[in-house]
Amino acid sequence: MDSIHDDVAELALQLRRLKERTDRSYAALARRLDVHASTLHRYCSGEAVPQDFAPIERFAVLCGASPEERTELHRRWIMAYAARQRSRPADRRQASASRDAMSATVSVGSLGDGLDSAVSARGQGPGVG
C-alpha cells in the first residue's frame, strides 16, 4: 500500500477504534456532531478526509479520547489531509489521460469505419456494373 493510502487508513483506523468504545451508532454520533451519518462513516472507512480538524476533534471528545489520543489524531489528520492533497493533481492527470485515450480510440474507430467503407467501395469499383 502506498503512503497516501497508509496515512488515510491509519487515521480511519484510529477513528474506528474510538467509535468502538462507544455504544452509539454512526447516526447517533453524527447527530451529536452535526454531520451526516454517511459523512462520518466515510471518515471512519477512509473514503474521505475532512477539510479541517474540527469534526475529528469533536468526534474524539465525544468518544472520550485522551489528550494524547487527540494529539495523535491531529498528527494523523495532518498526514492524511496532506496525502489527499498530493494525490489530487495525479488523479486529474490520470483522468485527463483517460479522456485523451478515449478520444484517440473514438478517432481511430471512426477512421477505421471510413477505411472499411473505402475498401468496400474500391472492391466494387470499375469492374462492377
N, CA, C and O atoms as a GROMACS GRO file, in nm:
protein
  516
    1MET      N    1   0.086  -0.118   0.000
    1MET     CA    2   0.000   0.000   0.000
    1MET      C    3   0.090   0.124   0.000
    1MET      O    4   0.191   0.126   0.071
    2ASP      N    5   0.056   0.227  -0.078
    2ASP     CA    6   0.141   0.345  -0.081
    2ASP      C    7   0.115   0.435   0.038
    2ASP      O    8   0.018   0.417   0.111
    3SER      N    9   0.203   0.534   0.056
    3SER     CA   10   0.196   0.618   0.176
    3SER      C   11   0.068   0.700   0.183
    3SER      O   12   0.018   0.727   0.293
    4ILE      N   13   0.013   0.739   0.068
    4ILE     CA   14  -0.112   0.815   0.069
    4ILE      C   15  -0.221   0.732   0.134
    4ILE      O   16  -0.291   0.779   0.224
    5HIS      N   17  -0.235   0.609   0.088
    5HIS     CA   18  -0.339   0.523   0.144
    5HIS      C   19  -0.307   0.483   0.287
    5HIS      O   20  -0.398   0.467   0.369
    6ASP      N   21  -0.178   0.466   0.318
    6ASP     CA   22  -0.138   0.432   0.455
    6ASP      C   23  -0.180   0.541   0.553
    6ASP      O   24  -0.235   0.512   0.659
    7ASP      N   25  -0.153   0.666   0.517
    7ASP     CA   26  -0.185   0.778   0.606
    7ASP      C   27  -0.336   0.788   0.628
    7ASP      O   28  -0.380   0.808   0.741
    8VAL      N   29  -0.412   0.776   0.523
    8VAL     CA   30  -0.558   0.784   0.535
    8VAL      C   31  -0.610   0.663   0.612
    8VAL      O   32  -0.698   0.677   0.697
    9ALA      N   33  -0.557   0.546   0.584
    9ALA     CA   34  -0.601   0.424   0.652
    9ALA      C   35  -0.571   0.430   0.802
    9ALA      O   36  -0.652   0.384   0.882
   10GLU      N   37  -0.457   0.485   0.839
   10GLU     CA   38  -0.423   0.497   0.982
   10GLU      C   39  -0.518   0.591   1.054
   10GLU      O   40  -0.561   0.562   1.166
   11LEU      N   41  -0.551   0.703   0.992
   11LEU     CA   42  -0.648   0.795   1.052
   11LEU      C   43  -0.783   0.724   1.068
   11LEU      O   44  -0.844   0.730   1.174
   12ALA      N   45  -0.828   0.658   0.963
   12ALA     CA   46  -0.957   0.587   0.968
   12ALA      C   47  -0.957   0.480   1.077
   12ALA      O   48  -1.056   0.464   1.148
   13LEU      N   49  -0.848   0.407   1.090
   13LEU     CA   50  -0.838   0.303   1.193
   13LEU      C   51  -0.852   0.363   1.332
   13LEU      O   52  -0.924   0.309   1.416
   14GLN      N   53  -0.785   0.474   1.357
   14GLN     CA   54  -0.796   0.538   1.488
   14GLN      C   55  -0.940   0.585   1.514
   14GLN      O   56  -0.990   0.572   1.625
   15LEU      N   57  -1.004   0.639   1.412
   15LEU     CA   58  -1.142   0.684   1.429
   15LEU      C   59  -1.235   0.567   1.460
   15LEU      O   60  -1.322   0.577   1.546
   16ARG      N   61  -1.216   0.455   1.389
   16ARG     CA   62  -1.299   0.337   1.415
   16ARG      C   63  -1.277   0.285   1.556
   16ARG      O   64  -1.373   0.245   1.624
   17ARG      N   65  -1.152   0.285   1.602
   17ARG     CA   66  -1.124   0.238   1.739
   17ARG      C   67  -1.194   0.326   1.841
   17ARG      O   68  -1.246   0.275   1.941
   18LEU      N   69  -1.195   0.456   1.818
   18LEU     CA   70  -1.266   0.547   1.910
   18LEU      C   71  -1.416   0.518   1.907
   18LEU      O   72  -1.481   0.513   2.011
   19LYS      N   73  -1.470   0.500   1.788
   19LYS     CA   74  -1.614   0.473   1.776
   19LYS      C   75  -1.651   0.345   1.849
   19LYS      O   76  -1.757   0.338   1.913
   20GLU      N   77  -1.566   0.243   1.841
   20GLU     CA   78  -1.594   0.114   1.904
   20GLU      C   79  -1.603   0.125   2.057
   20GLU      O   80  -1.664   0.040   2.122
   21ARG      N   81  -1.543   0.228   2.113
   21ARG     CA   82  -1.551   0.249   2.259
   21ARG      C   83  -1.691   0.290   2.302
   21ARG      O   84  -1.728   0.271   2.418
   22THR      N   85  -1.765   0.346   2.212
   22THR     CA   86  -1.899   0.394   2.246
   22THR      C   87  -2.001   0.286   2.212
   22THR      O   88  -1.970   0.190   2.141
   23ASP      N   89  -2.120   0.302   2.261
   23ASP     CA   90  -2.226   0.210   2.222
   23ASP      C   91  -2.319   0.279   2.122
   23ASP      O   92  -2.432   0.237   2.101
   24ARG      N   93  -2.269   0.385   2.060
   24ARG     CA   94  -2.351   0.466   1.969
   24ARG      C   95  -2.330   0.425   1.824
   24ARG      O   96  -2.222   0.380   1.785
   25SER      N   97  -2.434   0.441   1.746
   25SER     CA   98  -2.428   0.416   1.602
   25SER      C   99  -2.367   0.538   1.533
   25SER      O  100  -2.350   0.644   1.594
   26TYR      N  101  -2.333   0.521   1.405
   26TYR     CA  102  -2.285   0.636   1.327
   26TYR      C  103  -2.390   0.746   1.326
   26TYR      O  104  -2.357   0.864   1.338
   27ALA      N  105  -2.517   0.708   1.313
   27ALA     CA  106  -2.625   0.808   1.308
   27ALA      C  107  -2.634   0.886   1.439
   27ALA      O  108  -2.648   1.008   1.438
   28ALA      N  109  -2.624   0.816   1.551
   28ALA     CA  110  -2.633   0.884   1.681
   28ALA      C  111  -2.514   0.977   1.702
   28ALA      O  112  -2.530   1.090   1.748
   29LEU      N  113  -2.394   0.931   1.668
   29LEU     CA  114  -2.276   1.016   1.680
   29LEU      C  115  -2.284   1.135   1.585
   29LEU      O  116  -2.251   1.248   1.623
   30ALA      N  117  -2.328   1.110   1.464
   30ALA     CA  118  -2.338   1.217   1.364
   30ALA      C  119  -2.434   1.326   1.409
   30ALA      O  120  -2.407   1.445   1.390
   31ARG      N  121  -2.546   1.287   1.468
   31ARG     CA  122  -2.642   1.387   1.518
   31ARG      C  123  -2.577   1.477   1.621
   31ARG      O  124  -2.595   1.598   1.620
   32ARG      N  125  -2.500   1.416   1.711
   32ARG     CA  126  -2.433   1.495   1.816
   32ARG      C  127  -2.324   1.585   1.759
   32ARG      O  128  -2.292   1.689   1.816
   33LEU      N  129  -2.268   1.545   1.645
   33LEU     CA  130  -2.159   1.621   1.582
   33LEU      C  131  -2.209   1.718   1.475
   33LEU      O  132  -2.133   1.798   1.422
   34ASP      N  133  -2.338   1.710   1.446
   34ASP     CA  134  -2.400   1.794   1.343
   34ASP      C  135  -2.339   1.769   1.204
   34ASP      O  136  -2.310   1.862   1.130
   35VAL      N  137  -2.321   1.641   1.172
   35VAL     CA  138  -2.279   1.599   1.039
   35VAL      C  139  -2.370   1.485   0.996
   35VAL      O  140  -2.443   1.429   1.078
   36HIS      N  141  -2.367   1.451   0.869
   36HIS     CA  142  -2.446   1.337   0.821
   36HIS      C  143  -2.378   1.206   0.863
   36HIS      O  144  -2.256   1.198   0.870
   37ALA      N  145  -2.458   1.107   0.889
   37ALA     CA  146  -2.403   0.976   0.927
   37ALA      C  147  -2.314   0.921   0.816
   37ALA      O  148  -2.210   0.861   0.845
   38SER      N  149  -2.354   0.941   0.691
   38SER     CA  150  -2.272   0.890   0.580
   38SER      C  151  -2.136   0.959   0.576
   38SER      O  152  -2.035   0.897   0.541
   39THR      N  153  -2.132   1.087   0.610
   39THR     CA  154  -2.005   1.160   0.613
   39THR      C  155  -1.915   1.102   0.721
   39THR      O  156  -1.797   1.077   0.697
   40LEU      N  157  -1.970   1.081   0.839
   40LEU     CA  158  -1.893   1.024   0.949
   40LEU      C  159  -1.842   0.885   0.912
   40LEU      O  160  -1.728   0.850   0.942
   41HIS      N  161  -1.926   0.807   0.849
   41HIS     CA  162  -1.887   0.673   0.807
   41HIS      C  163  -1.773   0.679   0.705
   41HIS      O  164  -1.682   0.597   0.710
   42ARG      N  165  -1.777   0.775   0.612
   42ARG     CA  166  -1.670   0.790   0.513
   42ARG      C  167  -1.538   0.826   0.581
   42ARG      O  168  -1.432   0.781   0.538
   43TYR      N  169  -1.544   0.908   0.686
   43TYR     CA  170  -1.421   0.940   0.760
   43TYR      C  171  -1.365   0.814   0.826
   43TYR      O  172  -1.245   0.789   0.822
   44CYS      N  173  -1.452   0.736   0.886
   44CYS     CA  174  -1.409   0.616   0.960
   44CYS      C  175  -1.368   0.501   0.868
   44CYS      O  176  -1.297   0.410   0.911
   45SER      N  177  -1.412   0.504   0.744
   45SER     CA  178  -1.373   0.399   0.650
   45SER      C  179  -1.254   0.440   0.564
   45SER      O  180  -1.200   0.359   0.489
   46GLY      N  181  -1.214   0.566   0.573
   46GLY     CA  182  -1.102   0.614   0.494
   46GLY      C  183  -1.140   0.660   0.355
   46GLY      O  184  -1.052   0.689   0.273
   47GLU      N  185  -1.269   0.668   0.326
   47GLU     CA  186  -1.313   0.715   0.195
   47GLU      C  187  -1.302   0.866   0.182
   47GLU      O  188  -1.296   0.918   0.071
   48ALA      N  189  -1.297   0.938   0.295
   48ALA     CA  190  -1.289   1.084   0.293
   48ALA      C  191  -1.206   1.131   0.411
   48ALA      O  192  -1.197   1.065   0.514
   49VAL      N  193  -1.146   1.248   0.391
   49VAL     CA  194  -1.071   1.316   0.498
   49VAL      C  195  -1.132   1.456   0.508
   49VAL      O  196  -1.141   1.526   0.408
   50PRO      N  197  -1.173   1.496   0.628
   50PRO     CA  198  -1.237   1.630   0.640
   50PRO      C  199  -1.140   1.742   0.605
   50PRO      O  200  -1.019   1.730   0.621
   51GLN      N  201  -1.197   1.853   0.556
   51GLN     CA  202  -1.118   1.970   0.518
   51GLN      C  203  -1.045   2.032   0.637
   51GLN      O  204  -0.936   2.087   0.621
   52ASP      N  205  -1.106   2.025   0.754
   52ASP     CA  206  -1.040   2.079   0.874
   52ASP      C  207  -1.050   1.977   0.987
   52ASP      O  208  -1.124   1.879   0.978
   53PHE      N  209  -0.975   2.002   1.091
   53PHE     CA  210  -0.965   1.906   1.201
   53PHE      C  211  -1.085   1.910   1.296
   53PHE      O  212  -1.106   1.816   1.372
   54ALA      N  213  -1.162   2.018   1.294
   54ALA     CA  214  -1.270   2.037   1.392
   54ALA      C  215  -1.365   1.917   1.406
   54ALA      O  216  -1.392   1.876   1.518
   55PRO      N  217  -1.415   1.860   1.297
   55PRO     CA  218  -1.506   1.744   1.316
   55PRO      C  219  -1.437   1.624   1.381
   55PRO      O  220  -1.499   1.550   1.457
   56ILE      N  221  -1.310   1.606   1.350
   56ILE     CA  222  -1.234   1.496   1.410
   56ILE      C  223  -1.215   1.522   1.560
   56ILE      O  224  -1.230   1.432   1.642
   57GLU      N  225  -1.184   1.646   1.593
   57GLU     CA  226  -1.166   1.684   1.735
   57GLU      C  227  -1.296   1.661   1.813
   57GLU      O  228  -1.294   1.603   1.921
   58ARG      N  229  -1.407   1.708   1.758
   58ARG     CA  230  -1.537   1.690   1.826
   58ARG      C  231  -1.571   1.542   1.840
   58ARG      O  232  -1.620   1.499   1.945
   59PHE      N  233  -1.544   1.464   1.736
   59PHE     CA  234  -1.567   1.320   1.739
   59PHE      C  235  -1.484   1.256   1.850
   59PHE      O  236  -1.535   1.174   1.927
   60ALA      N  237  -1.356   1.293   1.857
   60ALA     CA  238  -1.266   1.236   1.958
   60ALA      C  239  -1.314   1.267   2.099
   60ALA      O  240  -1.315   1.179   2.185
   61VAL      N  241  -1.353   1.392   2.123
   61VAL     CA  242  -1.403   1.431   2.255
   61VAL      C  243  -1.528   1.352   2.289
   61VAL      O  244  -1.542   1.301   2.400
   62LEU      N  245  -1.620   1.341   2.193
   62LEU     CA  246  -1.745   1.268   2.214
   62LEU      C  247  -1.719   1.120   2.246
   62LEU      O  248  -1.793   1.058   2.323
   63CYS      N  249  -1.614   1.066   2.188
   63CYS     CA  250  -1.580   0.924   2.210
   63CYS      C  251  -1.489   0.904   2.331
   63CYS      O  252  -1.449   0.791   2.360
   64GLY      N  253  -1.455   1.012   2.401
   64GLY     CA  254  -1.376   1.000   2.522
   64GLY      C  255  -1.227   0.986   2.501
   64GLY      O  256  -1.158   0.927   2.585
   65ALA      N  257  -1.174   1.039   2.391
   65ALA     CA  258  -1.030   1.030   2.364
   65ALA      C  259  -0.952   1.113   2.466
   65ALA      O  260  -0.995   1.220   2.507
   66SER      N  261  -0.837   1.061   2.504
   66SER     CA  262  -0.747   1.134   2.595
   66SER      C  263  -0.679   1.247   2.517
   66SER      O  264  -0.680   1.247   2.394
   67PRO      N  265  -0.620   1.342   2.588
   67PRO     CA  266  -0.544   1.448   2.519
   67PRO      C  267  -0.433   1.391   2.429
   67PRO      O  268  -0.409   1.442   2.320
   68GLU      N  269  -0.367   1.286   2.475
   68GLU     CA  270  -0.262   1.223   2.394
   68GLU      C  271  -0.321   1.162   2.266
   68GLU      O  272  -0.263   1.174   2.158
   69GLU      N  273  -0.437   1.097   2.278
   69GLU     CA  274  -0.502   1.039   2.161
   69GLU      C  275  -0.546   1.148   2.063
   69GLU      O  276  -0.536   1.131   1.942
   70ARG      N  277  -0.594   1.260   2.116
   70ARG     CA  278  -0.636   1.370   2.030
   70ARG      C  279  -0.516   1.431   1.958
   70ARG      O  280  -0.526   1.470   1.842
   71THR      N  281  -0.404   1.440   2.026
   71THR     CA  282  -0.281   1.489   1.963
   71THR      C  283  -0.238   1.396   1.851
   71THR      O  284  -0.201   1.442   1.743
   72GLU      N  285  -0.244   1.266   1.876
   72GLU     CA  286  -0.208   1.168   1.773
   72GLU      C  287  -0.307   1.174   1.656
   72GLU      O  288  -0.266   1.166   1.541
   73LEU      N  289  -0.434   1.190   1.686
   73LEU     CA  290  -0.534   1.206   1.579
   73LEU      C  291  -0.503   1.328   1.495
   73LEU      O  292  -0.514   1.324   1.372
   74HIS      N  293  -0.465   1.437   1.559
   74HIS     CA  294  -0.433   1.560   1.484
   74HIS      C  295  -0.313   1.535   1.392
   74HIS      O  296  -0.314   1.578   1.277
   75ARG      N  297  -0.213   1.468   1.443
   75ARG     CA  298  -0.096   1.435   1.361
   75ARG      C  299  -0.136   1.348   1.242
   75ARG      O  300  -0.093   1.371   1.129
   76ARG      N  301  -0.219   1.248   1.269
   76ARG     CA  302  -0.266   1.159   1.161
   76ARG      C  303  -0.351   1.234   1.060
   76ARG      O  304  -0.340   1.211   0.939
   77TRP      N  305  -0.436   1.325   1.109
   77TRP     CA  306  -0.520   1.404   1.018
   77TRP      C  307  -0.432   1.490   0.926
   77TRP      O  308  -0.457   1.498   0.806
   78ILE      N  309  -0.330   1.555   0.983
   78ILE     CA  310  -0.241   1.638   0.902
   78ILE      C  311  -0.177   1.554   0.791
   78ILE      O  312  -0.172   1.596   0.676
   79MET      N  313  -0.130   1.437   0.826
   79MET     CA  314  -0.066   1.349   0.727
   79MET      C  315  -0.166   1.302   0.622
   79MET      O  316  -0.135   1.303   0.503
   80ALA      N  317  -0.285   1.262   0.664
   80ALA     CA  318  -0.387   1.214   0.570
   80ALA      C  319  -0.436   1.326   0.479
   80ALA      O  320  -0.452   1.306   0.358
   81TYR      N  321  -0.458   1.443   0.536
   81TYR     CA  322  -0.504   1.557   0.456
   81TYR      C  323  -0.399   1.594   0.352
   81TYR      O  324  -0.432   1.617   0.236
   82ALA      N  325  -0.273   1.601   0.394
   82ALA     CA  326  -0.164   1.633   0.301
   82ALA      C  327  -0.153   1.527   0.192
   82ALA      O  328  -0.131   1.560   0.075
   83ALA      N  329  -0.168   1.402   0.229
   83ALA     CA  330  -0.161   1.293   0.131
   83ALA      C  331  -0.271   1.306   0.027
   83ALA      O  332  -0.246   1.288  -0.092
   84ARG      N  333  -0.392   1.336   0.071
   84ARG     CA  334  -0.503   1.354  -0.023
   84ARG      C  335  -0.478   1.472  -0.116
   84ARG      O  336  -0.511   1.466  -0.234
   85GLN      N  337  -0.421   1.580  -0.063
   85GLN     CA  338  -0.392   1.697  -0.146
   85GLN      C  339  -0.285   1.663  -0.251
   85GLN      O  340  -0.294   1.709  -0.365
   86ARG      N  341  -0.187   1.584  -0.213
   86ARG     CA  342  -0.082   1.543  -0.308
   86ARG      C  343  -0.138   1.453  -0.415
   86ARG      O  344  -0.093   1.456  -0.529
   87SER      N  345  -0.237   1.372  -0.380
   87SER     CA  346  -0.289   1.276  -0.477
   87SER      C  347  -0.382   1.341  -0.579
   87SER      O  348  -0.402   1.284  -0.687
   88ARG      N  349  -0.437   1.454  -0.550
   88ARG     CA  350  -0.534   1.516  -0.642
   88ARG      C  351  -0.475   1.553  -0.777
   88ARG      O  352  -0.538   1.521  -0.878
   89PRO      N  353  -0.357   1.620  -0.787
   89PRO     CA  354  -0.305   1.651  -0.921
   89PRO      C  355  -0.282   1.525  -1.003
   89PRO      O  356  -0.308   1.526  -1.124
   90ALA      N  357  -0.236   1.418  -0.942
   90ALA     CA  358  -0.215   1.293  -1.014
   90ALA      C  359  -0.348   1.237  -1.063
   90ALA      O  360  -0.356   1.185  -1.174
   91ASP      N  361  -0.451   1.247  -0.981
   91ASP     CA  362  -0.583   1.199  -1.022
   91ASP      C  363  -0.632   1.276  -1.143
   91ASP      O  364  -0.690   1.218  -1.235
   92ARG      N  365  -0.608   1.410  -1.143
   92ARG     CA  366  -0.652   1.491  -1.256
   92ARG      C  367  -0.575   1.454  -1.382
   92ARG      O  368  -0.634   1.445  -1.490
   93ARG      N  369  -0.443   1.432  -1.370
   93ARG     CA  370  -0.363   1.392  -1.486
   93ARG      C  371  -0.411   1.258  -1.539
   93ARG      O  372  -0.420   1.239  -1.660
   94GLN      N  373  -0.441   1.164  -1.449
   94GLN     CA  374  -0.487   1.032  -1.490
   94GLN      C  375  -0.621   1.042  -1.561
   94GLN      O  376  -0.642   0.976  -1.663
   95ALA      N  377  -0.712   1.123  -1.508
   95ALA     CA  378  -0.843   1.140  -1.572
   95ALA      C  379  -0.828   1.204  -1.709
   95ALA      O  380  -0.896   1.165  -1.803
   96SER      N  381  -0.738   1.301  -1.721
   96SER     CA  382  -0.712   1.367  -1.849
   96SER      C  383  -0.654   1.266  -1.948
   96SER      O  384  -0.695   1.264  -2.064
   97ALA      N  385  -0.560   1.185  -1.903
   97ALA     CA  386  -0.500   1.084  -1.990
   97ALA      C  387  -0.605   0.984  -2.036
   97ALA      O  388  -0.604   0.940  -2.151
   98SER      N  389  -0.697   0.946  -1.945
   98SER     CA  390  -0.804   0.853  -1.982
   98SER      C  391  -0.894   0.913  -2.088
   98SER      O  392  -0.933   0.846  -2.184
   99ARG      N  393  -0.928   1.044  -2.070
   99ARG     CA  394  -1.012   1.111  -2.170
   99ARG      C  395  -0.940   1.118  -2.304
   99ARG      O  396  -1.002   1.096  -2.408
  100ASP      N  397  -0.808   1.149  -2.302
  100ASP     CA  398  -0.731   1.156  -2.426
  100ASP      C  399  -0.728   1.020  -2.496
  100ASP      O  400  -0.744   1.012  -2.617
  101ALA      N  401  -0.707   0.914  -2.418
  101ALA     CA  402  -0.703   0.780  -2.475
  101ALA      C  403  -0.838   0.744  -2.535
  101ALA      O  404  -0.844   0.681  -2.641
  102MET      N  405  -0.946   0.783  -2.467
  102MET     CA  406  -1.079   0.754  -2.518
  102MET      C  407  -1.102   0.830  -2.649
  102MET      O  408  -1.158   0.773  -2.743
  103SER      N  409  -1.060   0.956  -2.656
  103SER     CA  410  -1.073   1.035  -2.779
  103SER      C  411  -0.997   0.970  -2.892
  103SER      O  412  -1.047   0.961  -3.004
  104ALA      N  413  -0.875   0.924  -2.864
  104ALA     CA  414  -0.794   0.860  -2.966
  104ALA      C  415  -0.861   0.733  -3.016
  104ALA      O  416  -0.858   0.704  -3.135
  105THR      N  417  -0.921   0.657  -2.925
  105THR     CA  418  -0.989   0.534  -2.962
  105THR      C  419  -1.109   0.565  -3.052
  105THR      O  420  -1.131   0.496  -3.152
  106VAL      N  421  -1.184   0.667  -3.016
  106VAL     CA  422  -1.300   0.706  -3.097
  106VAL      C  423  -1.254   0.752  -3.234
  106VAL      O  424  -1.315   0.716  -3.335
  107SER      N  425  -1.146   0.831  -3.239
  107SER     CA  426  -1.094   0.880  -3.366
  107SER      C  427  -1.049   0.765  -3.454
  107SER      O  428  -1.081   0.761  -3.573
  108VAL      N  429  -0.973   0.670  -3.397
  108VAL     CA  430  -0.926   0.555  -3.473
  108VAL      C  431  -1.045   0.471  -3.517
  108VAL      O  432  -1.048   0.421  -3.630
  109GLY      N  433  -1.143   0.455  -3.429
  109GLY     CA  434  -1.263   0.378  -3.464
  109GLY      C  435  -1.337   0.444  -3.579
  109GLY      O  436  -1.384   0.375  -3.670
  110SER      N  437  -1.347   0.575  -3.578
  110SER     CA  438  -1.414   0.647  -3.686
  110SER      C  439  -1.335   0.633  -3.814
  110SER      O  440  -1.392   0.613  -3.921
  111LEU      N  441  -1.203   0.644  -3.804
  111LEU     CA  442  -1.117   0.630  -3.920
  111LEU      C  443  -1.129   0.490  -3.975
  111LEU      O  444  -1.135   0.471  -4.097
  112GLY      N  445  -1.133   0.392  -3.887
  112GLY     CA  446  -1.147   0.252  -3.930
  112GLY      C  447  -1.273   0.232  -4.010
  112GLY      O  448  -1.270   0.162  -4.112
  113ASP      N  449  -1.384   0.290  -3.967
  113ASP     CA  450  -1.510   0.277  -4.041
  113ASP      C  451  -1.496   0.338  -4.179
  113ASP      O  452  -1.545   0.282  -4.278
  114GLY      N  453  -1.428   0.451  -4.187
  114GLY     CA  454  -1.408   0.517  -4.316
  114GLY      C  455  -1.324   0.432  -4.409
  114GLY      O  456  -1.352   0.422  -4.528
  115LEU      N  457  -1.219   0.370  -4.353
  115LEU     CA  458  -1.133   0.286  -4.435
  115LEU      C  459  -1.208   0.164  -4.483
  115LEU      O  460  -1.195   0.123  -4.599
  116ASP      N  461  -1.288   0.105  -4.396
  116ASP     CA  462  -1.366  -0.012  -4.436
  116ASP      C  463  -1.460   0.025  -4.550
  116ASP      O  464  -1.474  -0.052  -4.645
  117SER      N  465  -1.523   0.140  -4.542
  117SER     CA  466  -1.615   0.184  -4.647
  117SER      C  467  -1.539   0.208  -4.777
  117SER      O  468  -1.586   0.172  -4.885
  118ALA      N  469  -1.420   0.270  -4.765
  118ALA     CA  470  -1.341   0.299  -4.885
  118ALA      C  471  -1.296   0.170  -4.951
  118ALA      O  472  -1.300   0.158  -5.073
  119VAL      N  473  -1.253   0.071  -4.870
  119VAL     CA  474  -1.210  -0.058  -4.925
  119VAL      C  475  -1.327  -0.126  -4.993
  119VAL      O  476  -1.312  -0.181  -5.102
  120SER      N  477  -1.444  -0.124  -4.929
  120SER     CA  478  -1.563  -0.185  -4.990
  120SER      C  479  -1.597  -0.117  -5.121
  120SER      O  480  -1.630  -0.184  -5.219
  121ALA      N  481  -1.590   0.014  -5.121
  121ALA     CA  482  -1.624   0.087  -5.244
  121ALA      C  483  -1.524   0.056  -5.354
  121ALA      O  484  -1.563   0.041  -5.470
  122ARG      N  485  -1.393   0.045  -5.319
  122ARG     CA  486  -1.292   0.012  -5.418
  122ARG      C  487  -1.315  -0.128  -5.473
  122ARG      O  488  -1.294  -0.155  -5.591
  123GLY      N  489  -1.357  -0.217  -5.385
  123GLY     CA  490  -1.381  -0.355  -5.429
  123GLY      C  491  -1.491  -0.361  -5.532
  123GLY      O  492  -1.495  -0.451  -5.615
  124GLN      N  493  -1.582  -0.266  -5.527
  124GLN     CA  494  -1.692  -0.265  -5.623
  124GLN      C  495  -1.662  -0.171  -5.739
  124GLN      O  496  -1.747  -0.150  -5.825
  125GLY      N  497  -1.542  -0.114  -5.742
  125GLY     CA  498  -1.502  -0.012  -5.839
  125GLY      C  499  -1.543  -0.040  -5.983
  125GLY      O  500  -1.655  -0.084  -6.008
  126PRO      N  501  -1.454  -0.014  -6.076
  126PRO     CA  502  -1.486  -0.018  -6.219
  126PRO      C  503  -1.536  -0.153  -6.267
  126PRO      O  504  -1.612  -0.157  -6.364
  127GLY      N  505  -1.497  -0.261  -6.208
  127GLY     CA  506  -1.539  -0.392  -6.256
  127GLY      C  507  -1.686  -0.420  -6.232
  127GLY      O  508  -1.741  -0.513  -6.292
  128VAL      N  509  -1.753  -0.341  -6.144
  128VAL     CA  510  -1.894  -0.364  -6.115
  128VAL      C  511  -1.977  -0.286  -6.210
  128VAL      O  512  -1.948  -0.168  -6.234
  129GLY      N  513  -2.079  -0.343  -6.266
  129GLY     CA  514  -2.171  -0.262  -6.331
  129GLY      C  515  -2.217  -0.285  -6.457
  129GLY      O  516  -2.299  -0.208  -6.508
   0.00000   0.00000   0.00000
